[in-house]
Amino acid sequence: KTSAENISLTVAAHAAQTAGAADLVARSMADWVGDDRIETPEQFRRIMGERRFYEAMRARVVGQPQIGLVLIAADNGDIVNATIAWPPPSLNVANRESFTSAIEPDRKTLALGATSVGRISGKPRFFISRKVVSESGVLLGVIAVGLEAEFFADFYKRVALGSDSWLALFRSDGTLLATSLPDPPLGERPDQTLPYRM
């Protein structure tokens, strides 16, 4: 029992530290808006889409295997910059939970999206995202940091108590984000899980 409690605390601390590091990346990128005095969605799209920000984003995530992707999306969901390629792929994320939950009017903190398979990479990841607003309160866009579900799964396999035990990371609503189980229903909310019942 004590070992299980300690592992649970370790997993929780690991998740909090990893999410905190990802949010630090997003916050530092949001500071670019103030540095470049961006006030309108048009300026955001044009300036944040420059190659210098692509290179700066790549430099921010070097040596961070938990981060698979960082992207900057305009206020309509169009990707204006991303760490995967320059120029960025012509994609729109307006229907993705990581975007829609980030731009909610009352949202003051980061948003945590459900795990989904990347359209380009084919890897499961979940996003921590922040909306970016101008000094006058105009929505400019969203910065999202994609965390690799496999990074968490590998860690959970290493710290599990034995071959019969498994670990999982759930969002507060019971959505499964990552686990050491094979072929898990990532991004789904199984209605019999303990977090869901709680």
C-alpha beads as a LAMMPS data file, in Angstrom:
LAMMPS data file: protein, C-alpha beads

198 atoms
197 bonds

1 atom types
1 bond types

-500.0 500.0 xlo xhi
-500.0 500.0 ylo yhi
-500.0 500.0 zlo zhi

Masses

1 110.0

Atoms # bond

1 1 1 0.000 0.000 0.000
2 1 1 2.797 2.388 0.895
3 1 1 4.624 1.604 -2.333
4 1 1 1.467 2.234 -4.355
5 1 1 0.897 5.541 -2.556
6 1 1 4.476 6.609 -3.191
7 1 1 4.245 5.716 -6.869
8 1 1 0.964 7.637 -7.174
9 1 1 2.585 10.683 -5.630
10 1 1 5.589 10.295 -7.927
11 1 1 3.380 10.052 -11.006
12 1 1 1.380 13.104 -9.899
13 1 1 4.552 15.126 -9.283
14 1 1 5.966 14.026 -12.652
15 1 1 2.766 15.086 -14.457
16 1 1 2.674 18.437 -12.660
17 1 1 6.330 19.143 -13.394
18 1 1 5.984 18.157 -17.060
19 1 1 2.845 20.265 -17.508
20 1 1 4.513 23.163 -15.709
21 1 1 7.510 23.031 -18.046
22 1 1 5.200 22.978 -21.078
23 1 1 3.245 25.937 -19.738
24 1 1 6.493 27.816 -19.163
25 1 1 7.293 27.344 -22.861
26 1 1 3.830 28.651 -23.810
27 1 1 4.093 31.655 -21.471
28 1 1 7.527 32.593 -22.731
29 1 1 6.188 32.505 -26.290
30 1 1 3.198 34.645 -25.321
31 1 1 5.684 37.280 -24.126
32 1 1 6.709 37.753 -27.763
33 1 1 3.368 39.483 -28.344
34 1 1 4.288 42.253 -25.933
35 1 1 7.873 42.420 -27.157
36 1 1 6.693 42.993 -30.735
37 1 1 3.749 45.212 -29.698
38 1 1 1.192 43.038 -31.450
39 1 1 -2.303 44.482 -31.072
40 1 1 -4.453 42.970 -33.833
41 1 1 -5.179 39.441 -35.096
42 1 1 -3.724 40.441 -38.466
43 1 1 -0.424 41.518 -36.868
44 1 1 -0.387 38.324 -34.807
45 1 1 -0.834 36.174 -37.890
46 1 1 1.838 38.027 -39.879
47 1 1 4.493 38.572 -37.201
48 1 1 4.163 35.308 -35.285
49 1 1 4.296 33.469 -38.607
50 1 1 7.830 34.668 -39.302
51 1 1 10.676 32.188 -39.595
52 1 1 12.507 33.734 -36.601
53 1 1 9.724 32.488 -34.336
54 1 1 9.902 29.026 -35.886
55 1 1 13.611 28.945 -35.015
56 1 1 12.975 30.358 -31.530
57 1 1 10.302 27.716 -30.843
58 1 1 12.622 24.929 -31.988
59 1 1 15.320 26.256 -29.664
60 1 1 12.872 26.259 -26.727
61 1 1 12.061 22.566 -27.038
62 1 1 15.520 21.148 -27.724
63 1 1 16.271 18.454 -25.164
64 1 1 12.649 18.161 -24.018
65 1 1 11.486 14.722 -25.226
66 1 1 8.078 15.180 -23.590
67 1 1 7.248 17.967 -26.078
68 1 1 6.412 16.650 -29.518
69 1 1 5.031 19.811 -31.067
70 1 1 4.537 23.495 -30.382
71 1 1 2.200 25.520 -32.514
72 1 1 0.832 29.018 -32.827
73 1 1 -2.710 29.311 -34.148
74 1 1 -4.505 32.441 -35.310
75 1 1 -7.825 33.497 -33.795
76 1 1 -9.699 31.420 -36.397
77 1 1 -7.609 28.281 -35.778
78 1 1 -5.268 28.541 -38.758
79 1 1 -1.762 27.383 -37.848
80 1 1 0.612 30.281 -38.431
81 1 1 3.750 28.632 -37.071
82 1 1 4.767 25.215 -35.756
83 1 1 7.909 23.362 -34.760
84 1 1 7.282 20.522 -37.210
85 1 1 8.181 22.392 -40.411
86 1 1 8.872 25.692 -42.074
87 1 1 6.716 26.969 -43.598
88 1 1 4.004 25.481 -41.387
89 1 1 1.500 23.032 -42.839
90 1 1 -1.778 24.481 -44.046
91 1 1 -3.952 23.170 -41.226
92 1 1 -6.760 24.530 -39.109
93 1 1 -7.278 23.447 -35.494
94 1 1 -10.488 25.393 -34.810
95 1 1 -12.394 22.147 -34.140
96 1 1 -9.762 20.705 -31.778
97 1 1 -10.532 20.747 -28.074
98 1 1 -7.140 22.252 -27.256
99 1 1 -8.158 25.322 -29.288
100 1 1 -11.841 25.621 -28.404
101 1 1 -11.294 25.223 -24.662
102 1 1 -8.402 27.714 -24.680
103 1 1 -10.475 30.508 -26.244
104 1 1 -13.440 30.223 -23.886
105 1 1 -14.319 33.765 -22.736
106 1 1 -13.926 33.002 -19.023
107 1 1 -10.687 31.030 -19.438
108 1 1 -7.931 32.607 -17.334
109 1 1 -5.550 29.666 -17.093
110 1 1 -4.164 27.040 -19.408
111 1 1 -6.427 24.527 -21.109
112 1 1 -5.759 20.797 -21.154
113 1 1 -7.009 18.988 -24.248
114 1 1 -7.779 15.293 -24.567
115 1 1 -5.260 12.961 -26.180
116 1 1 -5.618 12.659 -29.941
117 1 1 -3.511 11.283 -32.785
118 1 1 -1.498 13.891 -34.654
119 1 1 -2.556 14.455 -38.257
120 1 1 1.041 14.557 -39.451
121 1 1 3.042 12.534 -36.915
122 1 1 0.453 9.840 -36.244
123 1 1 1.507 9.905 -32.572
124 1 1 -0.872 10.297 -29.631
125 1 1 -0.419 13.554 -27.725
126 1 1 -2.399 15.950 -25.610
127 1 1 -2.050 19.711 -25.650
128 1 1 -1.602 22.342 -23.011
129 1 1 -2.732 25.593 -24.547
130 1 1 -3.052 29.261 -23.696
131 1 1 -5.039 31.932 -25.417
132 1 1 -3.152 35.063 -26.354
133 1 1 -4.857 38.423 -26.016
134 1 1 -3.666 41.933 -26.759
135 1 1 -3.236 44.561 -24.048
136 1 1 -6.686 45.860 -24.980
137 1 1 -8.214 42.384 -24.511
138 1 1 -8.599 41.357 -28.174
139 1 1 -8.213 37.622 -28.857
140 1 1 -5.138 37.181 -31.040
141 1 1 -4.708 33.421 -31.115
142 1 1 -3.590 30.360 -29.181
143 1 1 -0.225 28.872 -28.288
144 1 1 -0.328 25.111 -27.782
145 1 1 2.320 22.703 -26.542
146 1 1 1.823 19.036 -27.425
147 1 1 2.907 16.491 -24.820
148 1 1 3.720 12.993 -26.044
149 1 1 1.520 10.291 -24.493
150 1 1 4.300 7.764 -25.219
151 1 1 6.721 9.757 -23.055
152 1 1 4.396 9.269 -20.087
153 1 1 3.738 5.610 -20.965
154 1 1 7.467 4.852 -21.010
155 1 1 7.939 6.496 -17.630
156 1 1 4.972 4.617 -16.155
157 1 1 6.340 1.284 -17.371
158 1 1 9.645 1.988 -15.618
159 1 1 8.102 2.903 -12.242
160 1 1 5.247 0.357 -12.126
161 1 1 5.340 -2.091 -9.232
162 1 1 5.576 -5.143 -11.482
163 1 1 4.431 -6.753 -14.706
164 1 1 0.856 -7.032 -13.397
165 1 1 0.527 -3.390 -12.411
166 1 1 -0.128 -0.390 -14.616
167 1 1 -0.326 3.350 -14.269
168 1 1 -2.482 5.920 -15.993
169 1 1 -2.906 9.677 -16.174
170 1 1 -6.483 10.941 -16.283
171 1 1 -7.808 14.441 -16.720
172 1 1 -10.065 15.644 -13.910
173 1 1 -13.171 14.677 -15.939
174 1 1 -11.940 11.083 -16.320
175 1 1 -10.487 11.418 -19.835
176 1 1 -7.555 9.043 -20.302
177 1 1 -4.453 11.023 -21.307
178 1 1 -1.678 8.423 -21.031
179 1 1 -1.089 4.943 -19.614
180 1 1 1.318 2.030 -19.550
181 1 1 -1.423 -0.337 -20.756
182 1 1 -1.131 -1.646 -24.328
183 1 1 -3.707 -0.364 -26.866
184 1 1 -5.455 2.013 -24.456
185 1 1 -8.528 4.101 -25.362
186 1 1 -6.613 7.376 -25.180
187 1 1 -8.711 10.522 -25.330
188 1 1 -11.827 8.667 -24.210
189 1 1 -13.630 8.875 -20.907
190 1 1 -14.432 5.338 -19.759
191 1 1 -17.409 5.639 -17.430
192 1 1 -16.173 2.971 -15.022
193 1 1 -12.828 4.555 -14.143
194 1 1 -12.134 5.689 -10.618
195 1 1 -11.526 9.360 -11.579
196 1 1 -14.878 9.447 -13.400
197 1 1 -16.730 7.914 -10.428
198 1 1 -15.027 10.313 -8.023

Bonds

1 1 1 2
2 1 2 3
3 1 3 4
4 1 4 5
5 1 5 6
6 1 6 7
7 1 7 8
8 1 8 9
9 1 9 10
10 1 10 11
11 1 11 12
12 1 12 13
13 1 13 14
14 1 14 15
15 1 15 16
16 1 16 17
17 1 17 18
18 1 18 19
19 1 19 20
20 1 20 21
21 1 21 22
22 1 22 23
23 1 23 24
24 1 24 25
25 1 25 26
26 1 26 27
27 1 27 28
28 1 28 29
29 1 29 30
30 1 30 31
31 1 31 32
32 1 32 33
33 1 33 34
34 1 34 35
35 1 35 36
36 1 36 37
37 1 37 38
38 1 38 39
39 1 39 40
40 1 40 41
41 1 41 42
42 1 42 43
43 1 43 44
44 1 44 45
45 1 45 46
46 1 46 47
47 1 47 48
48 1 48 49
49 1 49 50
50 1 50 51
51 1 51 52
52 1 52 53
53 1 53 54
54 1 54 55
55 1 55 56
56 1 56 57
57 1 57 58
58 1 58 59
59 1 59 60
60 1 60 61
61 1 61 62
62 1 62 63
63 1 63 64
64 1 64 65
65 1 65 66
66 1 66 67
67 1 67 68
68 1 68 69
69 1 69 70
70 1 70 71
71 1 71 72
72 1 72 73
73 1 73 74
74 1 74 75
75 1 75 76
76 1 76 77
77 1 77 78
78 1 78 79
79 1 79 80
80 1 80 81
81 1 81 82
82 1 82 83
83 1 83 84
84 1 84 85
85 1 85 86
86 1 86 87
87 1 87 88
88 1 88 89
89 1 89 90
90 1 90 91
91 1 91 92
92 1 92 93
93 1 93 94
94 1 94 95
95 1 95 96
96 1 96 97
97 1 97 98
98 1 98 99
99 1 99 100
100 1 100 101
101 1 101 102
102 1 102 103
103 1 103 104
104 1 104 105
105 1 105 106
106 1 106 107
107 1 107 108
108 1 108 109
109 1 109 110
110 1 110 111
111 1 111 112
112 1 112 113
113 1 113 114
114 1 114 115
115 1 115 116
116 1 116 117
117 1 117 118
118 1 118 119
119 1 119 120
120 1 120 121
121 1 121 122
122 1 122 123
123 1 123 124
124 1 124 125
125 1 125 126
126 1 126 127
127 1 127 128
128 1 128 129
129 1 129 130
130 1 130 131
131 1 131 132
132 1 132 133
133 1 133 134
134 1 134 135
135 1 135 136
136 1 136 137
137 1 137 138
138 1 138 139
139 1 139 140
140 1 140 141
141 1 141 142
142 1 142 143
143 1 143 144
144 1 144 145
145 1 145 146
146 1 146 147
147 1 147 148
148 1 148 149
149 1 149 150
150 1 150 151
151 1 151 152
152 1 152 153
153 1 153 154
154 1 154 155
155 1 155 156
156 1 156 157
157 1 157 158
158 1 158 159
159 1 159 160
160 1 160 161
161 1 161 162
162 1 162 163
163 1 163 164
164 1 164 165
165 1 165 166
166 1 166 167
167 1 167 168
168 1 168 169
169 1 169 170
170 1 170 171
171 1 171 172
172 1 172 173
173 1 173 174
174 1 174 175
175 1 175 176
176 1 176 177
177 1 177 178
178 1 178 179
179 1 179 180
180 1 180 181
181 1 181 182
182 1 182 183
183 1 183 184
184 1 184 185
185 1 185 186
186 1 186 187
187 1 187 188
188 1 188 189
189 1 189 190
190 1 190 191
191 1 191 192
192 1 192 193
193 1 193 194
194 1 194 195
195 1 195 196
196 1 196 197
197 1 197 198
